[in-house]
């Protein structure tokens, strides 16, 4: 009986074609050989390029690249023809893709400048990346020497393996070029695609630009300095005299336009708070102030200083807590020991060294007071000398903290403002700590209601009221001065403090008045009435409120700053 399935296929397919019989083993070998002959995509790509004498796209960008490497006194630099830039952001996408950047990470951006005259308005896109400055602020600020400037090409490169993520370079650079990567815990930036340049290949942004608006050129370093001295850079950009940027911007529209401003110039918003740094600054300044008050008491004739080991021990403990908090600000805290590397040029390294020495000397001082109390009558001069060394190291650390922020050239962080604030915090919190520890020590020694000689606690409390009032008055005065200033950055800071940051500003004033004026006055009254327990409680509350007030002030210190940057785009 015939198979019905085969009969049904015959009319449709017709007669089967005749094939030459191939042994099964031969067919298997042939298929394997055929698979070997079929190259993969990677192998075909490599074979296509292995005989190329130059990059295959070179004919499109060869005119945008220098023919020879830089000579003595020269370096590579970006040149941007703004008249050709359409703001398409192809350069941004190419930089992101070819450098393998993560989502949200960008080493090149496109901004916008606006201005001109009523009859001839100007709207100009600006593409910007690292300017590979002659005197890079990022390199000078870095405490671990994670930057190097190539002596031949002039390219400023970031050494990722060396970086420990302190982010100080992001504060120092006025052009917002270094970018912190939270996931990796380090900073990364544009290196002008140096590996591609070394192979004769153009950087990603140059290859991608459809209008040939970006090119690499060779510049004379002397010419860069001359242009920076003449403020020849880009309207609306930070002062080029600070870092001597090498990028040049060409435009027929912006040449004589002094009234051009970045499109995002009217926009102002609070900056990042940096909470670990807030805690570090407040508590280290409290610690330094506490030891200064102890030395002042000794200098006034008190053999035992404030009169209790609790004062210096508390000052040391809170200062050490502040130093530990600063480590939390690092992206890679396990490499914190590297902070001393940049001691010759970085104020951050000097701050770390000074506070490290301060903590070590203060620990020895407190340990001797606690473990060997009999050393005081035997070596009063030695104790005073050691206390003086502690204070000198602490003041050096406080001065370094002031300079850390002064050198990055933020208007509101200048030493004239920041120095008074930091020193004021030390005085206020040092006195508040002294009042609290003295009140606790005197809890069993009530003061007579009508004492003829003022109790030392009264003197400290009155000093706290005076110091707090002076500091609050100074802060109010500078905010009003900022609001009337001719400098836009200062007016923006005042706008933040009276606008977006008005609540923390009011909280700072309230806590300052409570902890530095009202509670010390009540502590004096309860001390005079012979109620030492209430006096101690009020003094401790005054210390807590004062710490809260100075923490709020330091929060405003970071968030109300207006940082310089390259022009940005229009905001929604």
C-alpha positions as CSV (number, residue, x, y, z in Angstrom):
1,X,0.0,0.0,0.0
2,X,1.4,3.4,-1.0
3,X,2.2,6.1,1.5
4,X,-0.5,8.8,1.2
5,X,1.9,11.5,2.3
6,X,4.3,11.0,-0.6
7,X,1.4,10.9,-3.1
8,X,0.0,14.2,-2.0
9,X,3.4,16.0,-2.5
10,X,4.1,14.9,-6.0
11,X,1.7,17.1,-7.9
12,X,2.8,20.1,-6.1
13,X,6.6,19.8,-6.0
14,X,7.0,17.9,-9.2
15,X,9.7,15.4,-9.8
16,X,12.7,15.5,-7.4
17,X,15.9,16.9,-8.9
18,X,18.8,14.6,-9.2
19,X,21.6,15.3,-6.7
20,X,25.0,13.7,-6.7
21,X,25.4,11.5,-3.7
22,X,27.8,12.9,-1.1
23,X,29.1,10.7,1.6
24,X,28.0,11.8,5.1
25,X,31.5,12.2,6.4
26,X,32.5,14.4,3.4
27,X,29.5,16.7,4.0
28,X,30.4,17.1,7.7
29,X,34.0,18.1,6.9
30,X,32.9,20.5,4.2
31,X,30.5,22.2,6.5
32,X,33.1,22.6,9.2
33,X,35.6,24.1,6.7
34,X,33.0,26.4,5.4
35,X,32.4,27.7,8.9
36,X,36.1,28.3,9.4
37,X,36.3,30.3,6.2
38,X,33.4,32.6,7.3
39,X,35.1,35.4,9.3
40,X,33.5,37.0,12.3
41,X,32.7,40.7,12.2
42,X,35.7,41.5,14.4
43,X,38.0,39.5,12.1
44,X,36.6,41.2,9.0
45,X,37.1,44.6,10.6
46,X,40.7,43.8,11.6
47,X,41.5,42.5,8.1
48,X,40.0,45.6,6.5
49,X,42.2,47.9,8.6
50,X,45.4,46.0,8.9
51,X,46.8,47.3,5.7
52,X,45.6,50.9,6.1
53,X,48.4,53.4,6.2
54,X,46.2,56.1,8.0
55,X,42.8,56.2,9.6
56,X,40.1,55.6,7.0
57,X,38.2,58.7,8.1
58,X,41.3,60.8,7.9
59,X,40.4,62.5,4.6
60,X,37.4,64.1,6.3
61,X,39.2,65.6,9.3
62,X,42.9,65.9,8.2
63,X,42.4,69.7,7.7
64,X,41.2,69.9,11.3
65,X,44.4,68.4,12.8
66,X,48.0,69.8,13.0
67,X,50.5,68.3,10.6
68,X,53.2,68.0,13.2
69,X,53.4,67.6,16.9
70,X,54.0,70.7,19.1
71,X,57.5,72.1,19.4
72,X,59.3,73.8,22.3
73,X,57.0,76.3,24.0
74,X,53.9,75.0,22.3
75,X,51.1,72.6,23.0
76,X,47.9,71.2,21.6
77,X,44.6,73.2,22.1
78,X,41.0,73.1,21.0
79,X,39.9,75.8,18.5
80,X,36.1,76.4,18.2
81,X,34.5,78.2,15.3
82,X,31.3,79.4,16.9
83,X,29.9,80.6,13.6
84,X,29.8,77.0,12.5
85,X,28.4,75.5,15.8
86,X,24.7,74.7,15.4
87,X,24.2,73.3,18.9
88,X,23.4,69.8,17.6
89,X,25.4,68.1,20.4
90,X,26.9,65.5,18.1
91,X,30.2,66.3,19.8
92,X,28.6,65.5,23.2
93,X,27.2,62.2,22.0
94,X,30.4,61.1,20.4
95,X,32.5,62.0,23.5
96,X,30.1,60.0,25.6
97,X,30.0,56.9,23.4
98,X,33.7,56.7,22.3
99,X,35.0,57.3,25.8
100,X,32.6,54.7,27.3
101,X,31.0,57.2,29.7
102,X,28.2,56.1,32.0
103,X,24.6,57.4,31.9
104,X,24.5,61.1,33.1
105,X,28.2,61.5,32.7
106,X,29.5,64.1,30.2
107,X,32.9,65.6,29.5
108,X,31.7,68.0,26.8
109,X,28.7,70.2,26.9
110,X,26.9,72.7,24.6
111,X,25.8,76.0,26.1
112,X,24.2,79.2,24.8
113,X,25.1,82.9,25.0
114,X,22.5,85.7,24.4
115,X,22.8,89.4,23.9
116,X,23.5,92.0,21.2
117,X,21.6,95.1,20.3
118,X,17.8,95.5,19.8
119,X,18.2,95.6,16.1
120,X,20.9,92.9,16.0
121,X,20.2,90.2,18.6
122,X,22.7,87.4,19.2
123,X,22.0,83.8,20.0
124,X,25.2,81.7,19.8
125,X,25.8,78.1,20.8
126,X,29.0,77.3,22.6
127,X,30.6,73.8,22.7
128,X,33.1,73.4,25.6
129,X,35.2,70.8,27.3
130,X,38.5,70.9,29.3
131,X,40.7,73.8,28.2
132,X,44.0,72.1,29.1
133,X,45.2,75.2,30.8
134,X,48.8,76.4,31.0
135,X,48.4,76.8,34.8
136,X,45.6,74.2,35.6
137,X,43.9,74.9,39.0
138,X,42.9,71.2,39.2
139,X,46.5,70.1,39.2
140,X,47.6,72.7,41.8
141,X,44.6,71.9,44.1
142,X,44.8,68.1,44.0
143,X,46.2,66.7,47.3
144,X,47.2,63.3,45.8
145,X,48.8,64.5,42.5
146,X,46.2,62.8,40.4
147,X,46.8,65.2,37.6
148,X,49.7,65.6,35.2
149,X,50.3,68.0,32.3
150,X,52.2,66.3,29.5
151,X,55.4,68.3,28.8
152,X,55.2,67.7,25.1
153,X,51.5,67.9,24.1
154,X,50.3,70.1,27.1
155,X,47.3,67.8,27.6
156,X,46.1,67.8,31.3
157,X,45.4,64.2,32.1
158,X,43.7,62.7,35.2
159,X,45.2,59.7,36.8
160,X,42.2,57.6,37.8
161,X,44.2,55.1,39.9
162,X,45.7,57.9,42.0
163,X,42.5,59.7,42.7
164,X,40.8,59.2,46.1
165,X,37.7,61.2,45.3
166,X,38.0,64.3,47.5
167,X,36.4,66.4,44.7
168,X,38.6,69.5,45.6
169,X,39.5,69.8,41.9
170,X,35.8,70.3,41.0
171,X,35.8,73.3,43.3
172,X,39.1,74.7,42.0
173,X,38.4,74.4,38.2
174,X,36.4,77.5,37.1
175,X,35.2,75.8,34.0
176,X,33.5,72.7,35.6
177,X,35.7,70.3,33.6
178,X,36.5,67.6,36.2
179,X,33.3,65.6,37.0
180,X,32.9,63.4,40.0
181,X,31.6,59.8,39.4
182,X,29.8,58.6,42.5
183,X,29.7,55.0,41.4
184,X,33.5,54.8,40.9
185,X,34.3,57.3,43.7
186,X,36.7,59.3,41.5
187,X,36.9,62.3,39.3
188,X,37.1,61.9,35.5
189,X,37.6,64.5,32.7
190,X,38.4,65.1,29.0
191,X,42.0,64.2,28.0
192,X,41.6,65.4,24.4
193,X,41.3,61.7,23.4
194,X,45.1,61.6,23.8
195,X,45.4,57.9,22.8
196,X,43.7,58.7,19.5
197,X,45.8,61.7,19.0
198,X,49.0,59.6,19.5
199,X,47.8,57.3,16.7
200,X,47.0,60.2,14.3
201,X,43.3,59.9,15.0
202,X,41.1,62.9,15.7
203,X,39.3,63.2,19.0
204,X,35.8,62.0,19.1
205,X,34.2,65.4,19.2
206,X,36.1,66.6,16.1
207,X,35.1,63.5,14.1
208,X,31.5,63.8,15.0
209,X,30.9,67.5,14.3
210,X,29.0,67.8,11.0
211,X,30.0,71.4,10.6
212,X,33.8,71.1,11.3
213,X,33.3,73.6,14.2
214,X,36.0,72.0,16.4
215,X,39.7,71.5,15.5
216,X,43.0,70.8,17.2
217,X,45.7,73.4,16.7
218,X,49.1,74.1,18.1
219,X,49.4,77.2,20.2
220,X,52.4,79.2,21.5
221,X,52.2,79.4,25.3
222,X,53.4,83.0,25.2
223,X,50.5,83.9,23.0
224,X,48.1,82.2,25.4
225,X,49.4,84.3,28.3
226,X,49.1,87.5,26.3
227,X,45.5,86.7,25.4
228,X,44.6,85.9,29.0
229,X,46.1,89.2,30.2
230,X,44.0,91.0,27.6
231,X,40.9,89.0,28.7
232,X,40.5,87.5,25.2
233,X,38.6,84.3,25.7
234,X,34.8,84.1,25.6
235,X,32.1,86.6,26.7
236,X,30.4,85.4,29.8
237,X,33.1,82.9,30.7
238,X,35.2,83.1,33.9
239,X,38.4,85.2,33.9
240,X,41.1,83.5,31.8
241,X,43.8,85.0,33.8
242,X,43.3,82.5,36.6
243,X,44.3,79.3,34.8
244,X,45.3,80.5,31.3
245,X,43.0,78.3,29.2
246,X,44.3,77.3,25.8
247,X,41.0,76.9,23.9
248,X,40.3,79.7,21.5
249,X,36.8,80.7,20.3
250,X,36.4,82.4,16.9
251,X,33.2,84.3,16.1
252,X,32.3,87.2,13.8
253,X,29.2,87.9,16.0
254,X,30.8,88.0,19.4
255,X,33.9,89.9,18.5
256,X,32.7,93.3,19.6
257,X,29.8,92.3,21.8
258,X,30.5,93.2,25.4
259,X,26.9,92.8,26.5
260,X,26.7,89.0,25.7
261,X,25.8,86.8,28.7
262,X,25.2,83.1,29.2
263,X,21.6,82.0,28.7
264,X,21.5,80.5,32.2
265,X,23.0,83.6,33.8
266,X,19.8,84.8,35.5
267,X,19.2,81.3,37.0
268,X,20.5,80.7,40.5
269,X,20.0,77.7,42.8
270,X,21.7,76.4,45.9
271,X,24.9,74.4,45.5
272,X,25.7,71.0,47.0
273,X,25.9,71.0,50.8
274,X,28.8,68.6,51.4
275,X,27.6,67.5,54.8
276,X,30.8,65.6,55.9
277,X,32.7,68.8,55.3
278,X,30.2,70.8,57.2
279,X,30.6,68.5,60.2
280,X,34.3,68.5,59.9
281,X,34.7,72.3,59.8
282,X,32.3,73.0,62.7
283,X,33.8,70.4,65.0
284,X,37.4,71.0,64.3
285,X,36.9,74.7,64.8
286,X,35.1,73.9,68.1
287,X,38.1,71.9,69.1
288,X,40.6,74.6,68.2
289,X,38.5,77.2,70.0
290,X,38.3,75.0,73.1
291,X,42.0,74.7,73.4
292,X,42.4,78.5,72.7
293,X,40.1,79.2,75.6
294,X,42.1,76.9,77.8
295,X,45.3,78.7,76.9
296,X,43.7,82.1,77.5
297,X,42.6,80.9,81.0
298,X,46.2,79.8,81.7
299,X,47.5,83.1,80.4
300,X,45.1,85.0,82.7
301,X,46.7,83.3,85.8
302,X,44.6,80.2,86.3
303,X,47.0,77.4,87.0
304,X,44.5,74.7,86.0
305,X,43.1,76.6,83.0
306,X,39.3,76.2,82.9
307,X,39.6,74.0,85.9
308,X,38.4,70.7,84.6
309,X,39.9,68.0,82.3
310,X,36.4,67.5,80.9
311,X,36.8,70.7,78.9
312,X,39.9,69.7,76.9
313,X,38.7,66.1,76.7
314,X,35.4,67.1,75.2
315,X,37.1,69.5,72.8
316,X,39.4,66.7,71.7
317,X,36.6,64.2,71.3
318,X,34.4,66.4,69.2
319,X,37.4,67.5,67.1
320,X,38.4,63.9,66.4
321,X,34.8,63.1,65.4
322,X,35.0,66.0,62.9
323,X,38.2,64.6,61.4
324,X,36.6,61.1,61.1
325,X,33.5,62.7,59.4
326,X,35.7,64.2,56.7
327,X,36.7,60.8,55.5
328,X,33.1,60.1,54.6
329,X,33.4,62.8,51.9
330,X,36.0,60.8,50.0
331,X,34.9,58.7,47.1
332,X,37.6,56.1,48.0
333,X,38.1,56.5,51.8
334,X,40.5,53.6,52.0
335,X,43.1,55.8,50.3
336,X,42.8,58.7,52.7
337,X,46.4,58.2,53.7
338,X,47.4,59.7,50.3
339,X,46.2,63.2,51.4
340,X,49.8,64.2,52.3
341,X,51.2,63.7,48.8
342,X,50.4,67.3,47.6
343,X,51.9,69.1,50.6
344,X,54.0,71.4,48.4
345,X,51.1,72.9,46.4
346,X,47.8,71.9,47.9
347,X,46.1,73.6,50.8
348,X,44.0,70.6,51.4
349,X,47.2,68.5,52.1
350,X,48.4,71.2,54.5
351,X,45.0,71.2,56.3
352,X,45.2,67.5,56.8
353,X,48.8,67.7,58.1
354,X,48.0,70.6,60.4
355,X,44.9,69.0,61.9
356,X,46.7,65.6,62.2
357,X,49.5,67.3,64.2
358,X,46.9,69.1,66.3
359,X,45.0,65.9,67.1
360,X,48.2,64.1,68.0
361,X,49.5,66.8,70.3
362,X,46.0,67.4,71.9
363,X,45.8,63.6,72.6
364,X,49.1,63.7,74.4
365,X,48.0,66.7,76.4
366,X,44.7,65.2,77.5
367,X,46.2,61.8,78.2
368,X,48.8,63.4,80.5
369,X,46.0,65.3,82.3
370,X,43.9,62.2,82.7
371,X,46.5,59.5,83.4
372,X,49.1,61.6,85.2
373,X,47.3,64.4,87.0
374,X,50.3,64.9,89.3
375,X,52.4,66.3,86.5
376,X,50.7,69.7,86.7
377,X,52.4,70.9,90.0
378,X,55.7,69.3,88.9
379,X,55.8,70.6,85.3
380,X,53.5,73.6,85.0
381,X,55.8,75.2,82.4
382,X,55.9,72.1,80.3
383,X,52.2,71.8,80.4
384,X,51.8,75.4,79.2
385,X,54.4,74.8,76.4
386,X,52.6,71.7,75.3
387,X,49.2,73.5,75.4
388,X,50.8,76.3,73.3
389,X,52.0,73.8,70.7
390,X,48.5,72.3,70.5
391,X,47.0,75.8,69.9
392,X,49.6,76.7,67.3
393,X,48.9,73.5,65.3
394,X,45.1,74.0,65.6
395,X,45.4,77.6,64.4
396,X,47.5,76.4,61.5
397,X,44.8,73.9,60.6
398,X,42.1,76.6,60.9
399,X,44.1,78.9,58.6
400,X,44.6,76.1,56.1
401,X,40.8,75.5,56.1
402,X,40.3,79.2,55.3
403,X,42.8,79.0,52.4
404,X,41.3,75.8,51.0
405,X,38.3,77.8,50.0
406,X,39.9,81.1,49.5
407,X,42.2,79.9,46.7
408,X,39.3,78.5,44.5
409,X,38.2,82.1,43.9
410,X,34.6,82.1,45.0
411,X,33.6,85.6,46.0
412,X,31.8,84.6,49.1
413,X,34.7,82.3,50.2
414,X,37.4,85.0,50.2
415,X,39.5,85.0,53.3
416,X,38.0,88.3,54.4
417,X,34.6,86.6,54.8
418,X,35.5,83.0,55.4
419,X,38.3,83.7,57.8
420,X,36.1,85.8,60.1
421,X,33.4,83.1,60.0
422,X,35.8,80.2,60.7
423,X,37.5,82.1,63.5
424,X,34.2,83.3,64.9
425,X,32.9,79.7,65.0
426,X,36.0,78.7,66.9
427,X,35.5,81.5,69.5
428,X,31.8,80.9,69.9
429,X,31.9,77.1,70.2
430,X,35.1,77.2,72.4
431,X,33.4,79.5,74.9
432,X,30.1,77.4,74.7
433,X,32.1,74.3,75.5
434,X,33.9,76.0,78.3
435,X,30.7,77.2,79.8
436,X,29.1,73.8,79.7
437,X,32.1,72.0,81.3
438,X,32.5,74.7,83.9
439,X,28.8,74.5,84.8
440,X,29.0,70.7,85.2
441,X,32.1,71.0,87.3
442,X,30.5,73.6,89.6
443,X,27.3,71.7,90.0
444,X,28.2,70.9,93.5
445,X,29.5,74.3,94.3
446,X,26.6,76.8,94.3
447,X,27.3,80.5,94.0
448,X,26.0,82.9,96.6
449,X,23.1,85.0,95.5
450,X,25.0,88.3,95.9
451,X,28.5,87.4,95.1
452,X,30.9,90.4,95.1
453,X,33.4,88.8,92.7
454,X,31.8,87.5,89.5
455,X,32.1,83.7,89.0
456,X,34.4,82.6,86.2
457,X,31.4,81.0,84.5
458,X,29.8,84.4,84.3
459,X,32.9,85.8,82.5
460,X,32.8,82.9,80.0
461,X,29.0,83.3,79.5
462,X,29.3,87.0,78.9
463,X,32.1,86.4,76.5
464,X,29.8,83.9,74.6
465,X,27.0,86.5,74.4
466,X,29.4,89.1,73.0
467,X,31.0,86.7,70.5
468,X,27.7,85.4,69.2
469,X,26.2,88.8,68.9
470,X,29.3,90.1,67.0
471,X,29.2,87.1,64.6
472,X,25.4,87.3,63.9
473,X,25.9,91.0,63.3
474,X,28.7,90.4,60.9
475,X,26.7,87.9,58.9
476,X,23.7,90.2,58.6
477,X,26.1,93.0,57.5
478,X,27.7,91.0,54.8
479,X,24.4,89.8,53.4
480,X,23.2,93.4,53.1
481,X,26.5,94.3,51.5
482,X,26.2,91.5,49.0
483,X,22.7,92.7,48.0
484,X,24.2,96.2,47.3
485,X,27.3,94.9,45.6
486,X,28.1,95.6,41.9
487,X,29.4,92.1,41.5
488,X,26.8,89.7,40.2
489,X,28.1,86.7,42.1
490,X,27.6,88.5,45.4
491,X,24.1,89.7,44.5
492,X,23.2,86.1,43.6
493,X,24.5,84.9,47.0
494,X,22.3,87.5,48.7
495,X,19.4,86.5,46.6
496,X,19.8,82.8,47.7
497,X,20.1,83.7,51.3
498,X,16.9,85.8,51.2
499,X,15.1,83.5,48.8
500,X,15.6,79.8,48.4
501,X,17.7,79.5,51.6
502,X,15.7,81.9,53.8
503,X,14.5,79.0,56.0
504,X,17.9,77.7,57.0
505,X,19.1,81.3,57.3
506,X,16.3,82.0,59.8
507,X,17.0,78.8,61.6
508,X,20.6,79.8,61.9
509,X,19.6,83.2,63.4
510,X,17.2,81.6,65.8
511,X,19.6,78.9,67.1
512,X,22.4,81.5,67.4
513,X,20.3,83.9,69.5
514,X,19.0,81.0,71.6
515,X,22.3,79.2,72.2
516,X,24.6,82.2,72.3
517,X,22.5,84.9,73.9
518,X,19.3,83.8,75.7
519,X,20.5,80.5,77.4
520,X,23.9,82.0,78.6
521,X,22.0,84.9,80.2
522,X,19.7,82.5,81.9
523,X,22.7,80.4,83.0
524,X,24.2,83.5,84.7
525,X,20.9,84.2,86.5
526,X,20.4,80.6,87.8
527,X,24.1,80.5,88.8
528,X,23.6,83.7,90.8
529,X,20.4,82.3,92.4
530,X,22.4,79.2,93.6
531,X,20.8,76.6,91.3
532,X,23.8,74.7,89.8
533,X,21.8,71.8,88.4
534,X,19.7,74.2,86.3
535,X,22.8,76.1,85.3
536,X,24.5,73.0,84.0
537,X,21.4,72.0,82.0
538,X,21.1,75.5,80.5
539,X,24.8,75.5,79.6
540,X,24.5,72.1,77.9
541,X,21.5,73.3,75.9
542,X,23.4,76.4,75.0
543,X,26.3,74.3,73.7
544,X,23.9,72.1,71.6
545,X,22.1,75.1,70.2
546,X,25.3,76.9,69.4
547,X,26.6,73.8,67.5
548,X,23.3,73.6,65.6
549,X,23.6,77.3,64.8
550,X,27.1,77.1,63.5
551,X,26.2,73.9,61.5
552,X,23.4,75.9,59.8
553,X,25.8,78.7,59.1
554,X,28.3,76.3,57.5
555,X,25.4,74.8,55.5
556,X,24.7,78.2,54.1
557,X,28.5,78.7,53.5
558,X,28.4,75.9,51.0
559,X,25.0,76.2,49.4
560,X,24.9,80.0,49.0
561,X,28.1,80.1,46.9
562,X,27.8,81.0,43.2
563,X,30.4,79.0,41.3
564,X,31.9,80.2,38.0
565,X,31.3,78.0,35.0
566,X,31.1,78.0,31.2
567,X,27.8,79.2,29.6
568,X,25.0,76.8,29.9
569,X,21.8,76.3,28.0
570,X,18.3,77.7,28.4
571,X,16.5,76.1,31.4
572,X,12.9,74.9,31.3
